[in-house]
Amino acid sequence: MAKKPSRHFVCRACGAVYPKWAGQCEACGEWNTLVEEAVEPLAASSPRASGKGRRVKLEGLEGMAAPPPRTQTGIVELDRVLGGGLVPASVVLVGGDPGIGKSTLLLQAACRLAGKGERVLYISGEEAVDQIRLRALRLGVGTAALDLAASINVMDIVATLEAEPDVKAVVIDSIQTMWLETVESAPGTVSQVRACAFELIRLAKRRGFSLILVGHVTKEGALAGPRVLEHMVDAVMYFEGDRGHQFRILRAAKNRFGATDEIGVFAMTDRGLEEVSNPSALFLAERRGNIAGSAVFAGLEGTRPVLLEVQALLSPKSGDGAPRRAVVGWDSGRLSMLLAVLETRCGLKLSGMDVYLNVAGGLKVAEPAADLAVAAALISAASGVPTSSGEVYFGEVGLSGEIRQVAQADARLKEAAKLGFDHAVLPRRVARGSVRSKPPEGLALREIGHLSDMISADMEAD
């Protein structure tokens, strides 16, 4: 009789295996991530059961390899995040909240590629072929020579791709809906997602076509399924943005063929996603420069400088509890640290105030260079004096109130000058022998070494 498969528990976050269920994974510390899966017994005739392996060829580190050829999708913002276009035999994983625009963007990209004469297959496990056709008509790409299919059976998909010649790119929407007959679990489970992705990735590497996988995300915003899925692919991209907002941000979290943290900016319209070639102008389009509590941050997303408006609002504490700290688009822990520095090092009394902070435009800022712009917005809100409408800020703030240097100051200054700003507040040069390029014409620099310098200068100007 055939031996029944045993069962064990696997952590969805790190892949650690346990003989029984536990509330917390001891390997990575995550809670409620252990799921049950079956372990198929190894057949005696399996090549893994007996026999020796084959010796692999060893090569030296010397030698030059040509950069991989790329196929441009026709969507400049998508190509920027990919590092210049799709690489043959590469695998890209795209994740994002439901309804954020993942399928819309990839359908547009697939139709653009097909319009250039490339053979592209769009395989959906969530929608019927007629539904995809209706979406294509709404997006204005209904006449593209794109091949469609609706299936969740991975073996059927593999057999189809094996029989189709000259395939350049394949879109799978989504990997959580795929199903493999040899795995005893439902679609979307750890075992199914891992096994289905492995079969598709192995075929893409062997046949040389670009594979794009759409992935679901959890309520925390991380990609659903086993964390090993992110290690199996060549690039991981997240679609960010609020569905009530027109802006969408495509961000590279991992890219073996390009820069990480690169972003592409899109605007959602009734004709699908449209590229935004100058996101700084778009983010600042509705800014009013005569409002207290507003400051412009000269940021950097990947290799692209982006100007954003940081808004702060202070109000007297309501009730007897602790003052409220509400943050949108920035790190709430960093806001608490900055408030403590302003109160302890600069004498601003903010402990009895409710603080609301917002990065306008829907972009999430992670770099510490935003500290100085946030501090300027808080100081302006506390004093009631607006910042100059032609001034930008960037710099990291330390616990003693010192302003620290940040990377690529020249690129930030050039972007500010291009948009018509005439003043920039930035860290003072303190390194011996440090040389800064000449600032762009028409842009005056104000270098400060401590937060108190900015407060005293603003009081003198007032």
N, C-alpha and C positions, 0 to 999 in steps of 0.2 A: 504493500500500500504506500501511496505517496505520503511523504511526511508533511504534516500540516505546518503552514508558516507560523513562526513565532511572532511575538509582538514586542515592540519597545517604544520608548517615548523620545521624541526628537525636539530640540529647542529650535523654534522658528527664527530666532535672532542669530544664533551662532553655530547651530548644527550639532551641538553636544548631544550625546546619546545616553539615556538612563534606562535601567530595567523597570522602573515604576514611576508613576506620576508624582510630581512635587510642585508646590506653588511657585518656587523660585528656582531659576537655573543657577547652579553653583559656579558654572564657568564664566558667565557674563553678568550675572546679577539681575537679569530681567525677570519680571513677575508674569505669571500666567502665559508663558510662551511654549510650554511643553505640550505636544500633540502626539497622539498615538498613531503608529503606522506599522504595517506588516513587514516582516523580514522573510523574503523567499529563501528556502533552502537551496544551497548550491548543488547542482546536479553532478553526479560522479563523472559524467562524460564531458563536463564543461572544461574548456581549455584552462580556466583559472584553477581547477581542482588539482591538476597535475601538470608536470612539464616545467621547463625553464623558460625564462624570458629571453628576448633577443637583445644583444648588445647594441647600444645606441652610439651614434657617431659623436665624437667630441671635437669641438672647434675652438680656436683661439679668439681672444677679444679683438685682435687687430682686424682691420678691414672696414671698408665703407659700403654701406647699403644705400641704394637709391631711395629717396622718400617715396612712400606709397602713392600710387596714382589715385586721383579723386574724381568722383562724379558729382558735379554741382547739381543741386536739386532745383535751382531756379528761384529759390526763396533765399535772399541774401542773409537775412537774420538767422535762418536755420543753418545755412552754411557756415556762418560765423561761429555758432555754438559748436558745430561739429568739427571745427578746425580747418574748414576750407571745402567741405563736401563729404560725401560718403566714400569710405574706403572699401574696395572689394574684399569680400570674406570677413567683413567686420560685423559686429552685433551691437545694436544700440537699443537700450531700454529706456522708454519714455513713461514717466509716471506723473500723476496729478489727480486732483479731486474730480469727482464725477461732474460732467458738464462744463469743465474748464476749457475744453477745446482741443483735446489730444487727437481725437479721431478726425476732427475738422482739419487741423493742420496737416496731419499725415495724409489725408485724402487729397488735399491741395498739392502737397509735395509729390505724391505718387502721380497725379495727373500732369503736373509740370514735367516730370521725368518722362512719362509716356508721350507727352507732346514733343519731346526732343528725339523720339524714335527709339527709346530704350524699352526693353520688355520688363514690365513691372506687374506684379501680382499683389492684389489686396485681398486677404483672407480674413473674414470676420467670423467670430464665434458668438457674437452678441446680436448682430443684425442680419436680416435677410438681404438678399441681393437687391430686391426692389427698394428697400429702405436706403441702401447705399446710393442707388441711382437717383432717388428723390433728393438726397442731400447734395449730390454732385450737380443736379440741375439748379438747386438753390444757390450753390456757390458759383455757378456759371462755368463749370468745367465738365458738363455732361457729355460733350462730344469727344473727350480724350479716349485714346485707344488703350484703356486700362482693362486688365483681366480681373474679374471678380469671382469670388467663391465664398460660400457660407458653409463652414464645417468646423467641428470641434474634435474630430478623430485625427490624432497626430499621424497615425500610420497611413491614413488616406491622403493626408496632406503631403507626407514624405513621398509616397508613391507618385502623386501628381507632379511634384517638383522634380523627381527623378526623370519623368517622361517629358518634361517641358525643356526645350533647348533655349540657350541664349537668355536666360533670366538674369536681369541686372540687379533687381531689388525685390524683396518680399516684405510685406507688412502683415503682421499677425496681431489682430485686435480681438481679444487680448489674451495674454498667456495664462491668465487665471481661468479662462473658459476651456482651455485645451484638455483633452482626455486621452490617456493611453490605456489600451486594453490590458496590458500586462501588469498594471499597478492596481491593487485592490483598495481603492479609495475614490472619493468623489472629486470632481474637478475643483481646483482651487486649494486643495490640501497641500501640505508640504511635499509629500511624496510625488503627487501628480505634477505640481509646478516644476519641481527639480527634474523629474524624468522627462517631461515634455520639452522643457528648455534644452536639456542635454541633447535630445534627438534632433531638434531643429538647429541648434548651434553646430553640432557635428556635421550635419548636411551642408550648412552654409559655408563652413570652413573647407569642406571637400569640394563643393561645386563652385565656390568663389563668388557667390552673390552676396549682396549686403542684406542683412536681416534686421528689421526693426520690430521690436516687441513692445506692445502697449501693456503697462502694468497698473493694477489697481493700487490704491494707497489706503493705509489705515486711518483711523480718526486722529492719530497723532501726526499724520502727514508723511510717514515713512512708507516705503514700498511694501505691499503685502506679500506674504509668502516667505520662504526661507531667505535669510540674509546671504546665503551662498549664491543666490541668483545674481546679486550685484557683482560678485567676484567672477562669475562665469562670463559676463559680457565685457565688451571693450569700452563702452561709454554708457553713462547713466545721466539722464536729463530729467529735470523736474519742471513741470508747468505750474507756475505760481500765479496768484492773483485772486481777486474777489469777483465772484460771478456777478455781483451788482455793480462792478466797476468795468470800464471798457478796456483797461490795460491788462495785458497778459505778459508774463515774464517767463522765458524759457532759459533755465540755468543748467549748466553742465556741472554735475557733482563729481564725475569721474570721466576721464577721456584719455585713452592710451595713444591717441593720435593728435592731440591738441591740448590747449590750455584748459585747466579746470576753473570753475567760477566765472567762466565767460557767460554773457547773457545775450539773449535776443529779445527785442521788445516788439510786441504786436498790439494792435487795437482790434477788438471784436466789433464787427459791423454786420449788417444784414446780408452781406456778401461773403461772410467768413472772416478769417483773420487777415488783416492787412499789416504790412511791415511798417515800422516806425524807424526811419533812418536817422532822425535827430531826437532821441528820447528826452534830452535835457530841455529842449524847447517845449515839448509836450508836457513834461512834468511841471514846468513853470508857467504854463499858458494862463492859468487862472490865479496866479499869485498877485496879491495886492501888497505893495511895499510899504504902506503907511500904517500897518497894524502891529501893535506891540505883541511880542511873543513869537515872532517869525524870523527865521534866519535861513540862508541858503548854504547848503553843504556841497562842496566840490568833492564828490566821491569817485571811487574807482571800482568798477565791476569787471573782473577779469582784466582785459587789456583796454577796456573802454571807459573813458572818463564820463561821469554822469552827474549833472547838477540837480539837486533835489531841495525841496522846501521842507524845513523842520518847523513844526508848529508846537508851541507850548502854551498851556493855559493853567493859571493858578487861581484857586478860589478858597475862601475860608473853610476850614474843616467843618463838615456837617455831622452833628451827633457827638456822642461821647467816645466812640471807638477810635481806632488808629486812623490817621489820614490816608486817603485813598491814593494809589499810584496806578494809573491806567496808561498802558503803552500800546501803540499800534505801529508795527514796522521796525521796532528796535528792541534791544535786550532790556527787560525790566530790571534785572540785577545790576546792569551797568548804570541805569538811571538812578537806582538807589545809591550806588557808590558816588556818582557825580553830585547828587544832592548833598551827601555827607561832606564831600570836599568843599562845595560852595559854602556850606554852613560853618564848617570847622576852620577852613583855611582863609576864607574870604569874608566871613562875617555876615553872610546873608541869612536871615531868619526864615527858613522854609519848613521847619518841622511841624508847624501848625497849619499847613496849607495842603489842600488836595491838589495833586499834580496830574495833569493830563498831557500826554505827549503823542504826537502823530507825525509820521513821515508821509506827506501828501503824495498821492499817485499810486499807492498800493505796493511799492517796492519795499522789500525787507532788507534793511541795512545791517551788515554784520561786522564791518571793519571798525577798529577803534578810532580811526581818523575822524569819525563823526562826533567825537566827544566835544570838540571845541564849538561846533555848530549847535549842538544841543545845549551847551552851557550858555552860548550867546542868546538862544531863544529863551532859556529860563531867566537869565539876567534881564532881558528885555521885558518879559512878562512880569517879573517882580518889581521893576522900576516904572513900568508903564511907558517907557521910551522906546519907540520903534528902532530897529536897526536900519542902517542905510540901505536903500533899495538897490544900490549898485555894489554891494559888498558880499563877498563869499568867505566861508570859513572852512578850515580843515586843520586837524592836529589832534594828537592823543593827549589825554590828561592823566597825569599820575596822581597817586594818593596824597602827595604833598602839594598838589596844585600846579606842578610844573607842566609845561607844554612840550611834548616830545615830538621828534621828527617822524614823518610818515613817508611811505614809498611814492615815487613818481610824482613829485610836486610839480615838475614842469608840465606834465600832461594835464594836470588839474588846472593850472594857470592858463594854459592855452585854450582849454574849453571855456573857462570863464571869460576870457577876452573875446572869444568868438561870439559869445552871446551878449556882449555889450557891457559886461561888468567892469568897473573902473577901480575897485579896491579889493584887496585880498588880505585877510588876517590869517597868519600861519606861524608855525614854530620858528623861534630864533635859531640861527646857526650857532652851534656851540662846539662842534667837532673841530679839532685843530686841522687846518689845511682844507676844510670843506669849501667847495666852490659850487655856487648855484648859477645856473645859466641866467643870462639877462632876461628879465621878465618881458612878456609881450608888450608891444607898444600900446600906450594908453592905460596900462594896468599898474597902479601903485600898490606897493607891498607894505604891510604893517606887521613887523615881526615882534612877537611877544614871547617871554620866557615863563610867565606865570599867569594864572587866571586873574590875580589881583591887578595885573597890568591892564587887562582888558576892561575891568570894572572901573579903575581910576581914569582911564582914557575916555570911556564913555561918559563919566561924570563931568570931566573937563569939557568934552564936546557939548554936553547938554548945557 
